[in-house]
Amino acid sequence: MDALQIEADGVYVDCTFGRGGHSREILRRLGGQGRLFALDRDPDAVAVAREIADPRFTALHASFGGLQAALAGEGIELVDGVLMDLGVSSPQLEEAKRGFSFRLDGPLDMRMDVSRGITAAQWLATASEDRIGEVIRTYGEERFARQVARAIVAARSRGAVDTTRQLAQIVEDAVRTREPGQDPATRTFQAIRIFINQELEELSLGLAQGLELLRQGGRLAVISFHSLEDRIVKRFMRDNAQPAPVPRGMAIREADRAPARLRLIGKPVRPGHEEVAANPRARSAILRIAEKLAPSSGTSIRTDSGPAPA
């Protein structure tokens, strides 16, 4: 919240409503003329959001990739702040029917938006062994991806793999060693979820559109929870905090290069021991913050931003 530097009459976007923790706090800090738009691709989250009876608040069913279009539909071209809280939400993990958790037995769905797309079970039923292995290796950084893929294909030849418990057991049998404290199925479930929801592609689209929406001085705050997400966020902010690169061999004056578009604010913020003790799911969270520069501003990276944002 502190990172967004909320102004009473500002316009803000919470790109991941979830169950509204961030949105409710933004509304608390806004004045009577402020506006907040909350997006979520999960219809259940949108239904909860639409229960908030506040004329300053609008809930929209959209993904990161639909950010600009969703706001354009509300007549909004520029905003003062964009917040993105990435990954799966606690309610999604805690509902067995959503299929995100290997700890709860339920249908192997994994879609964040259950109104569209194929389920994880449908994809696993038809994907090739090589493709399954590639997804698990790329999105889960699983060193046993080949063994897991082989085991899934062998299992489906005996019958449908369509529940979370089935998949978790297949992975447990295929992955003989794992880091202390981590379930063998963690990386495989993460990988399939990210792939089914095209999370990294949506993130890249959302970051680019969020930057376009920000007015001068507006803030972009992004919370990521694993290395693949954070790598995309870090590179996006870093690249836009520098003048545009010049193609190799092209002679161009420094003054003619497209200027930096963002200023990095502070260092990445991580949860402290007390926060992790109160909310263990926050242990891997990283918050990165950037500010939109005026078109003529030069490159600047500020690390003396005062107290760590809340």
C-alpha positions as CSV (number, residue, x, y, z in Angstrom):
1,M,0.0,0.0,0.0
2,D,2.8,2.4,0.9
3,A,4.5,1.6,-2.4
4,L,1.5,2.9,-4.4
5,Q,1.6,6.3,-2.7
6,I,-2.2,6.5,-2.8
7,E,-3.6,9.9,-3.4
8,A,-7.2,10.6,-2.1
9,D,-8.5,11.5,-5.6
10,G,-6.4,9.0,-7.6
11,V,-7.4,6.2,-9.9
12,Y,-6.0,2.7,-9.1
13,V,-6.1,-0.8,-10.4
14,D,-5.9,-4.0,-8.3
15,C,-5.2,-6.5,-11.0
16,T,-5.8,-9.5,-8.8
17,F,-8.8,-9.0,-6.4
18,G,-8.6,-12.5,-4.9
19,R,-10.7,-12.0,-1.8
20,G,-10.2,-8.2,-1.6
21,G,-7.5,-7.6,1.0
22,H,-5.6,-5.1,-1.1
23,S,-8.8,-3.6,-2.6
24,R,-10.4,-2.9,0.7
25,E,-7.2,-1.2,2.0
26,I,-7.0,1.0,-1.1
27,L,-10.6,2.0,-0.7
28,R,-9.9,2.9,3.0
29,R,-7.1,5.2,1.8
30,L,-9.0,6.8,-1.0
31,G,-11.1,10.0,-0.7
32,G,-14.6,10.5,-2.0
33,Q,-13.4,11.3,-5.5
34,G,-11.0,8.4,-5.8
35,R,-11.6,5.3,-8.0
36,L,-10.6,1.7,-7.8
37,F,-10.9,-0.9,-10.5
38,A,-10.4,-4.5,-9.4
39,L,-9.8,-7.3,-12.0
40,D,-9.8,-11.0,-11.6
41,R,-10.0,-13.9,-14.1
42,D,-11.7,-16.1,-11.5
43,P,-15.5,-15.8,-11.6
44,D,-15.7,-16.7,-7.9
45,A,-13.5,-13.8,-7.0
46,V,-15.4,-11.4,-9.2
47,A,-18.7,-12.5,-7.5
48,V,-17.1,-11.6,-4.1
49,A,-15.9,-8.3,-5.5
50,R,-19.3,-7.3,-6.7
51,E,-20.6,-7.6,-3.2
52,I,-18.7,-4.5,-2.3
53,A,-21.2,-1.7,-2.3
54,D,-19.0,1.4,-2.9
55,P,-19.6,3.9,-5.7
56,R,-15.8,4.4,-6.0
57,F,-15.3,0.7,-6.8
58,T,-15.8,-1.3,-10.0
59,A,-15.1,-5.1,-10.3
60,L,-14.2,-6.5,-13.7
61,H,-13.9,-10.0,-15.0
62,A,-10.6,-9.9,-16.9
63,S,-7.1,-11.3,-17.0
64,F,-3.8,-9.3,-17.1
65,G,-3.8,-9.5,-20.9
66,G,-7.2,-7.8,-21.0
67,L,-6.2,-4.9,-18.6
68,Q,-6.3,-2.0,-21.1
69,A,-9.4,-3.2,-22.9
70,A,-11.3,-3.7,-19.6
71,L,-10.4,-0.1,-18.4
72,A,-11.1,1.4,-21.8
73,G,-14.6,-0.1,-21.5
74,E,-15.0,2.0,-18.3
75,G,-13.7,5.1,-20.0
76,I,-10.3,5.0,-18.2
77,E,-7.2,5.8,-20.2
78,L,-4.7,6.7,-17.4
79,V,-4.3,5.6,-13.8
80,D,-2.2,6.6,-10.8
81,G,-1.2,3.1,-9.7
82,V,-1.3,-0.6,-10.7
83,L,-0.9,-3.4,-8.2
84,M,-0.3,-7.0,-9.3
85,D,-0.3,-9.8,-6.7
86,L,0.7,-12.9,-8.8
87,G,0.0,-16.6,-8.6
88,V,-2.8,-18.6,-7.1
89,S,-4.9,-17.3,-4.3
90,S,-5.5,-18.9,-0.9
91,P,-9.2,-19.6,-1.6
92,Q,-8.3,-21.4,-4.9
93,L,-5.8,-23.6,-3.0
94,E,-8.3,-24.3,-0.2
95,E,-11.2,-25.5,-2.5
96,A,-10.7,-29.1,-3.5
97,K,-13.0,-28.7,-6.5
98,R,-10.6,-26.2,-8.1
99,G,-7.9,-28.8,-8.4
100,F,-4.9,-26.6,-7.5
101,S,-3.8,-28.4,-4.3
102,F,-2.1,-31.8,-4.2
103,R,-3.1,-31.9,-0.5
104,L,-6.8,-32.0,-1.2
105,D,-8.5,-34.6,-3.4
106,G,-10.6,-33.2,-6.2
107,P,-11.1,-33.0,-9.9
108,L,-7.9,-32.1,-11.8
109,D,-9.1,-28.7,-13.1
110,M,-6.5,-26.0,-12.3
111,R,-8.2,-23.3,-14.4
112,M,-8.3,-19.9,-12.8
113,D,-11.2,-19.0,-15.1
114,V,-13.5,-22.0,-15.0
115,S,-15.7,-20.5,-17.7
116,R,-13.1,-21.1,-20.5
117,G,-10.2,-23.3,-21.6
118,I,-9.3,-26.9,-21.0
119,T,-8.7,-28.5,-17.7
120,A,-5.4,-30.0,-16.5
121,A,-7.0,-33.5,-16.8
122,Q,-8.0,-32.9,-20.4
123,W,-4.6,-31.6,-21.3
124,L,-2.8,-34.5,-19.6
125,A,-5.1,-37.0,-21.5
126,T,-3.8,-35.9,-24.9
127,A,-0.4,-34.2,-24.6
128,S,2.6,-36.2,-25.7
129,E,5.2,-37.4,-23.2
130,D,7.8,-35.0,-24.6
131,R,5.4,-32.0,-24.3
132,I,4.4,-32.9,-20.7
133,G,8.1,-33.2,-19.8
134,E,8.9,-29.9,-21.4
135,V,6.1,-28.1,-19.5
136,I,7.1,-29.6,-16.2
137,R,10.8,-28.8,-16.7
138,T,10.2,-25.3,-18.0
139,Y,7.5,-24.1,-15.6
140,G,8.3,-26.2,-12.6
141,E,12.1,-26.3,-12.9
142,E,11.7,-30.0,-12.1
143,R,14.9,-32.0,-12.6
144,F,12.8,-35.2,-12.7
145,A,10.5,-33.9,-15.4
146,R,11.3,-36.7,-17.8
147,Q,10.5,-39.4,-15.2
148,V,7.3,-37.7,-14.2
149,A,6.1,-37.3,-17.8
150,R,6.8,-41.0,-18.5
151,A,4.9,-42.0,-15.3
152,I,1.9,-39.9,-16.3
153,V,1.7,-41.4,-19.8
154,A,2.0,-44.9,-18.3
155,A,-0.7,-44.2,-15.8
156,R,-3.2,-42.8,-18.4
157,S,-2.8,-45.9,-20.5
158,R,-4.5,-47.8,-17.6
159,G,-7.2,-45.2,-17.0
160,A,-8.0,-41.5,-16.8
161,V,-5.7,-39.3,-14.6
162,D,-8.4,-36.9,-13.5
163,T,-8.0,-36.2,-9.8
164,T,-5.4,-34.3,-7.8
165,R,-4.7,-37.3,-5.6
166,Q,-4.0,-39.5,-8.6
167,L,-1.5,-37.0,-10.0
168,A,0.2,-36.4,-6.7
169,Q,0.6,-40.2,-6.2
170,I,2.1,-40.6,-9.7
171,V,4.6,-37.8,-9.1
172,E,5.5,-39.2,-5.6
173,D,6.3,-42.6,-7.1
174,A,8.4,-41.0,-9.9
175,V,10.3,-38.5,-7.8
176,R,12.4,-40.4,-5.3
177,T,14.2,-37.4,-3.7
178,R,13.1,-33.9,-2.9
179,E,14.2,-30.9,-0.9
180,P,13.4,-31.2,2.9
181,G,10.0,-29.9,3.7
182,Q,8.8,-29.9,0.0
183,D,6.2,-32.3,-1.3
184,P,7.3,-34.2,-4.4
185,A,4.3,-32.9,-6.3
186,T,5.0,-29.2,-5.7
187,R,6.9,-28.5,-8.8
188,T,4.7,-30.6,-11.1
189,F,1.5,-29.0,-9.9
190,Q,3.0,-25.5,-10.2
191,A,4.2,-26.2,-13.7
192,I,0.9,-27.6,-15.0
193,R,-1.1,-24.7,-13.3
194,I,1.1,-22.1,-14.9
195,F,0.9,-23.7,-18.3
196,I,-2.9,-24.2,-18.2
197,N,-3.5,-20.6,-17.3
198,Q,-0.7,-19.2,-19.5
199,E,0.4,-17.2,-16.4
200,L,3.8,-16.0,-17.6
201,E,2.4,-14.9,-21.0
202,E,-0.4,-13.0,-19.2
203,L,2.1,-11.4,-16.8
204,S,4.2,-10.1,-19.7
205,L,1.1,-8.6,-21.3
206,G,-0.1,-7.1,-18.1
207,L,3.2,-5.4,-17.3
208,A,3.3,-3.8,-20.7
209,Q,-0.3,-2.6,-20.5
210,G,0.1,-1.4,-17.0
211,L,3.0,0.7,-18.0
212,E,1.0,2.3,-20.8
213,L,-1.9,3.0,-18.4
214,L,0.3,4.8,-15.8
215,R,0.3,8.6,-15.8
216,Q,3.6,10.4,-15.1
217,G,4.6,9.7,-11.5
218,G,2.2,6.7,-11.2
219,R,3.5,3.6,-9.4
220,L,3.7,-0.1,-10.5
221,A,3.9,-2.5,-7.6
222,V,4.2,-6.3,-8.3
223,I,4.4,-9.1,-5.8
224,S,5.7,-12.4,-7.2
225,F,6.0,-15.8,-5.5
226,H,8.5,-17.8,-7.5
227,S,11.6,-17.3,-9.6
228,L,9.9,-17.5,-13.1
229,E,7.5,-14.7,-12.2
230,D,10.1,-12.6,-10.5
231,R,12.5,-12.9,-13.4
232,I,10.0,-11.5,-15.8
233,V,9.1,-8.6,-13.5
234,K,12.8,-7.8,-12.7
235,R,13.7,-7.8,-16.4
236,F,10.7,-5.7,-17.4
237,M,11.4,-3.0,-14.8
238,R,15.2,-3.1,-15.4
239,D,14.8,-2.8,-19.2
240,N,12.3,0.1,-18.9
241,A,14.5,1.9,-16.4
242,Q,17.2,2.3,-19.1
243,P,17.2,4.2,-22.5
244,A,16.0,2.0,-25.4
245,P,18.8,-0.2,-26.8
246,V,20.4,0.7,-30.1
247,P,20.6,-2.0,-32.8
248,R,24.1,-3.2,-33.4
249,G,26.0,-1.2,-35.9
250,M,23.6,1.7,-36.0
251,A,25.1,5.2,-35.3
252,I,22.8,7.3,-33.1
253,R,23.4,10.2,-30.7
254,E,22.8,9.4,-27.1
255,A,20.3,12.4,-27.0
256,D,18.3,10.7,-29.7
257,R,17.8,7.4,-27.9
258,A,14.3,6.8,-26.5
259,P,14.5,7.7,-22.8
260,A,13.9,5.4,-19.8
261,R,10.2,5.0,-19.0
262,L,10.5,3.8,-15.4
263,R,12.4,4.7,-12.2
264,L,13.1,1.8,-9.9
265,I,12.0,2.5,-6.4
266,G,14.1,1.0,-3.6
267,K,15.3,-2.5,-3.3
268,P,13.1,-5.6,-3.6
269,V,11.0,-6.0,-0.5
270,R,10.7,-9.4,1.2
271,P,8.6,-10.5,4.2
272,G,10.1,-10.4,7.6
273,H,10.2,-13.3,10.1
274,E,7.0,-12.1,11.9
275,E,5.0,-11.9,8.6
276,V,6.2,-15.4,7.5
277,A,5.3,-16.8,10.9
278,A,1.8,-15.3,10.6
279,N,1.4,-16.2,6.9
280,P,3.7,-19.0,5.8
281,R,2.5,-18.6,2.2
282,A,4.3,-15.2,2.1
283,R,7.7,-16.8,2.6
284,S,8.8,-16.6,-1.0
285,A,7.1,-13.2,-1.8
286,I,9.1,-10.4,-3.5
287,L,7.7,-6.9,-4.0
288,R,9.2,-4.8,-6.7
289,I,8.2,-1.1,-7.2
290,A,8.7,1.3,-10.1
291,E,7.5,4.8,-11.0
292,K,6.5,6.1,-14.4
293,L,8.9,8.8,-15.7
294,A,8.0,11.8,-17.8
295,P,8.9,11.3,-21.5
296,S,12.0,13.5,-21.2
297,S,13.3,12.1,-17.9
298,G,16.7,10.5,-17.7
299,T,17.6,7.2,-16.3
300,S,17.4,7.0,-12.5
301,I,17.4,4.3,-9.9
302,R,16.5,5.4,-6.4
303,T,17.3,3.2,-3.5
304,D,16.8,5.6,-0.6
305,S,13.1,5.3,-0.6
306,G,12.6,5.4,3.2
307,P,10.9,2.7,5.2
308,A,10.0,-0.6,3.5
309,P,6.4,-0.5,2.1
310,A,3.7,-2.3,3.9
